[in-house]
C-alpha cells in the first residue's frame, strides 16, 4: 500500500509541526487559568507520581536519543543535492530541487536497508561509556517504516534485506548494560492509506480513520508484548486534527496501555483533553508523567517548571535528528556546550537527552563518537554531581550550576574566578549549613570561610572557597560542599573563623 501525499499536504505536515511547537510557548512561565473547569479527559493521575519507576526516571541525569530508519540511507540529501528539510522528514521533499518521482524512490529505499555494520552491543557500550542511563529509539517515524517485524504492516524491517529485529537487539543490548529503553512511536504514518491529518468528515473517511486507530493500538500493544523490558513510550506526531478530535479514544488507550504495563512512563505529548489542549489540560495540569515540550529548548528559570518532571531532548547540529552526511555547513555543539546543557538540566530537576543519528550502515557519525568519548570522560569523573542529583534551592550563580543530593551540595564551575575565590551565597533562613568543601575530581580539601561583606539588611550569608593556584583544569570542574542540618548563625560563624 502507498499513501499518496500531495505537495500541499506535505507542506502542511512540515509547517504544522513547527507552528504547533511555537503555539506551546515553551519559552517562559505557563500561567494556570484563574478558574478551574470540570474535565472528563484530563490527567489519569493527580500530581507527581511517587512510584519506583518514576523516581528512577528523575535520577537518570543523562540519556541518549537515536533516530534511525530508511532516511539514514539518504542522509539529508540525494545525488549531491541537499534536501530543504530535516533529514528524517526527507520523504516530504518537494519543489524544483526534489528528485523526479521522489516519493516513489523513497518508499522503495527499504529494499536497500541492510546495515551490515550495525552492532547493538557496540551502540550500548558507547552509550554506557558516555554516561547515559536511558535511551529512546525510533521504532517507527513519520514515514511509517517499522524497525521491528510488525504483524500489522507490510512496511517493516522483515521486508528489508536486513530482516532482523532491530528493536529487540537494542532493547536486549542496552538493558544488559543497565540502560533503560524507551520506545519512540510516531502517530503520523505517511505510508498507511488510512492515516489522515484533517478531521474525517464523510462516512468513508471516518471508517478509514477508525481502521487507522485500530492499527495504531495494535502496534502499541505489539511493542509492549514484544519488548516487556521497555520502560515507556516517547510519542510524536500527535498534533493532527484527526488525532486531537479522538480524545475519548486516546484517553482510553492511555488507560489500557498503563494497565497492561504497570509503571509505564508516558510524556505529555501523547494526547489532549476534550478542548484540544495538549501537554497541559485546560486547567493547566500536566497531561502524562513529565513535560515533553523541551525539545531543543531549556528553561531559563526553575520556576517555569511548576515542580513538574521534565527532560530536554537535544540535537548536535541545529536541527539534525536523523543522519546527516555533511556536518561542515552547520555549527555542531561541542562537548563543553553539551556538558553545560546537561548540568543546566540537572540543576533544574530534569534530564538531558542527546540525539544520535546513525548512518544507513549502522555506524554513528565520527563526530558523535568523539562527543560520546569526551562527555563520557567528564561524566565518569563527576558522576556524583549528576546522577540522582537535583535542583538546589539557591540563587543561580555565574560560576556555573548547583545540584544537590542528600547532605551534599555540588557547584559545577564553568567560569573560574580570576581571584580563585568562589563565593557562594546562602539564604540566612536556610536549614542546611555548609561545613566543608573539596574538589570532586581529586578529593582535595578546600579552604572555606564565612565572609561578612557588610551589606545592610542582606538576606544572605556568604562563604568563600579558595581554589589552589596549583589546581588547573581544562574542563568544567565540581566543588563538593558538605552541609549539616541547622540554622545559620552569622555571629557564631564569624567567631569560628572557618
C-alpha angles and dihedrals in degrees: 000000000000129000109216109211119194121227090250092052091049091054089049091054093049099046096033090065092050093048091048092054092049091049090061091064096217091176105083146011117317111225117211119229113268092232126041122226130203113263130189097188104040127117119333092223134031120241128340120337114247100190125120095256093055093045088053089053091053091054099050096095096179131038140172128231119200122197108192134154142108089307086074088073091063095041093202096307144059129213090350095308116118115226116236092230141066110291095245089050094053094116090074092056108136141154132062095322095053117104115250114275088003097165092053090048092049094047089057096049090094086074086067097043103116109135098190092174094054111123115171092194092054091052091048094049091050090051090049092051090049089055100248114159096185138024135204118204128190106241091175127000127196092286089068097235110144121216088203127060097259116193089211100060137047090208101081145115089268090069093050124087088253093057097173122117106261095186094054091051092050096045090050096044097046093043089053088056091051094254117135117230127221122187121228112212127181117213089199109085116179092183098056111089091211095057115109132181099193121063109273113248110174125063089248092052091047092050091048093050091048086058089051092051090051090049090051092049092048093052094048093051089045089057091048091050096044097046110030091165091069115110105205151338126262105202128203137176096041097134099089118115092234091058094041090054090052092070095132091052094045091048090056091044091056090050091050094047092051092047091052094049113032112212093023112161119216125178129227099266100069100091147348139230126256091277094056096255112151128196090006123036126231090278092053094252120142116260107216132003103299141010109273099179099090093097108155087342137101128199113248093207132034090223091066089071096061090213094300124144112246148161136207120225112203138186128216097222113045096271105353115134103149123047116301116193097203120045094168095094094055138066103245118202118252126224087256090056092049097044088051090052091046093055092041088057097045091046088060095047097261141111127247119221120194119205125227125190112198120202127248091271093056100257128127118239111267088240090057091050090054094048092047090055094047095045090045093054089053098044091049091055095044103031093127091065093049115038115068090359122122146172118328113210094234133118110269114263132215090225093072135273136334122217128171141201125181107310095348129092119197127201115194104204117212095156112049113202116239089228091058086229113122107198116201122197119217124183113247089232094054116132095212122067121206110239108168142003135207142164109264093211099059103008090240111164114239127208111249126182138174112253124201105200092181104237110158116240090004111169092204140067124211138222124193117212115196119218113208113247087226091060112096131173131174089199134057109278136202130237113203115210119194117213137187130203115265146088123290111245108188094192093053091046090053090053092048092057091209 
